[in-house]
Amino acid sequence: MLYLNMHKYANIQNPLFKRRQVFRALACEHRLEILEILRYGTHTVTEVAGFLGLHPSVVSRHLYMLFSSGLLSMEKKGNEVFYSLREPELITELFEIVDKIGR
């Protein structure tokens, strides 16, 4: 059991583990839409849910996955949490690369 737990934490430092986390986060249409929305500014869960027409609890789970993969930053102001892209330029570049691959 201890070995398994140590192995789990050792993977966090592994570049492949990090890449897998990011690609899993990007492997959902709703999360890609969220990234597109956040390219234009910081938003709360409620705002993003309104843009997408999804329940806030669903959007919250998607935002958490994007945050835990390192793609988003969050800032708490009072009772609200505001999400933004951690590296907006990188997301723009990533989208441009994907667009080129699809040609």
ABEGO torsion letter per residue (X at the ends): XAAAAAAAAAAAABAAAAAAAAAAAAABAAAAAAAAAAAAEBBBAAAAAAAAGBBAAAAAAAAAAAAAAGABBBBBBEABBBBBBABAAAAAAAAAAAAAAAX
